[in-house]
Amino acid sequence: MIQFSLKCAEGHRFDSWFQSASAFEKLQGAGMVSCAICGSASVQKALMAPRVRPARQAAEAAQPTAPAPVAEAPVAPGALTRPASPVEQQLAELRRKIEQNSDYVGMNFAKEVRAMHDGTAPERAIYGEARPDEARKLLEDGIPVAPLPFIPGRKTN
């Protein structure tokens, strides 16, 4: 396994693990590597410093005292980096609340929300995915829906 520092066209930086350098190249060529923050598929390797572990004895001798922990934003399970800006922290919190308090219905979103609107299914908080034409039709039919500012977990790296 190898960890790469990555950067998208929007300037977001994040880390991701890959089986090998060639696996990264293959996934990137297939458009399967996307920004963990905005979802952009325009991702390149960023400049990164090598990580060299010191010898075991040197590491034990040079153990500094740890500074007091700083309160940081919560990290979603499986996340590789912490949100960098206050806006990213707010988006991460919004995502956490939506995922915690709603049911993910995947590509059945349009069908589920239409059934709830028609009264044939019980109302509940849901989120999922819909094709643009499905979302447009829901709005034209007076069914209130809104896009979320994040990509569902199954589409992230």
N, C-alpha and C positions, 0 to 999 in steps of 0.2 A: 504494500500500500504506500502511496505517496500523497502528500498534502501539497496543493498548489494554492498560492495567493492569486486570486482572480480579480479582474476589473471589467465592468461592463461599459458600454458606450456612454452611459449617463454618468460615469465616474464613481459608481458604487464599488466598494472593495469588500471582498469576502473570501473565505477559505473554503475549500472543498477537497475531499479525499477521492482518489482514483486508484484503480488496481495497478496501473503503471502509466508511464508517460505516453505510451502508444495507445492505451485505453482512453486517455483524455483526448488525444488527437482524433481518434475514431468517433467518440461521442460528440466532440465539438463539430466535426465534419458532418455528422448526421443531424445537427441542430438540436441535440438533446441536452446541452449544457445551457442553463439559463441563470440569470442574475437572481440571487436569493432575496433581493430586496424589491426590484421592480419587475422581474420576469423577462427582461430583455434577453434575446438569444444571441446578441452581439457581445460575446465574452471572450477576453484574451487573458493570457497569463500576465500577471503583474510582476514587477521586479521584487525578488524576495531574497532574504539573507539565508545562507545555509544554516542548518541546525546541527551543531556538532556537540555531542555529549562529552563532558570531561571524563577523565578516568575516575573510577569509583572513589579512590582515596582522595583525590583532589576535590571532588564534589562534597564529600563528607567534611573535609577540613574547611571548606569555604562556605558553609551554610550560614547565610546572613539571618539576622532576626527578621521575622516577617513584620511588615508595617500593619497598622490597624486596618481591618477590612473597610473598604469604601462601599457605601450603598450603591448598588447598580440596578439597572432595569432588569426585570425578570427575563430569562431566556426560555423560549419555547423548547419543548423536548426535541432533541435532534438538531437544534440550531448550532451552527459552528461559530458564529460570532455574535456579539452583542450589538444592538442598534447603536449607530454612531451619533445621531443627532436627536434632539427632542422630538422632531416630527416622526422619525423612524421609531422612537420609543412609543409614541402615541399610537402609531399604526400597529406595532407589535401588541400593545395592550388591547386595541380594538379587535385584532385577530383572535387573541386569546379569549376575550369575552364572547365573541361570536361562536367560536369553536366549542366553548364550554357550555353555552346556553342554547345552542341550536343543533338540529339534526342535519347532517350532510346527506343530501339525496343524489349527488352526482349529476349525471346527464338527464336524470328524470325531473329536474327542477321545474321546467315549464309545465309538465304534466301534473306534478304535485301541487304547484301553486294554483293552477287552473281548477283542479278538483276542490281545493280549499275555498277558492272564490265562489265556485258554483254550489258549495254546501254539501258535496258528496264525500268529502273527507274532513276529519276533524282539524280545526285550526291549531297550528303549532309553529314555532319558530324554525325555519329551515333556511339552508343556503345550499347552493350547488352550482351547476354549470348549465348554460343554455347557449345555443347558437344565436348569432345576432338577429337572424330572421325570426326566431322564436321569441326573443326578448322584445323585438319591435311589435310583434303581433299581440303579446301580452299588454304592452302599453297602449296600443290602439284599441284594445278591448276594455280599457279602463282598469286593468289590474296593476296595482302599484308594485313595481320592482325597481331595484337599483343595483348597479354594478358594485362589487366590493373592490377596495383598493389593494387586494392581494390575490395571489394565485392559490387555489386549493392545494393542500399538502401533497396530493398524489402527483402533481405536475412539477414539483420542485425537485432539485437535484437529489 
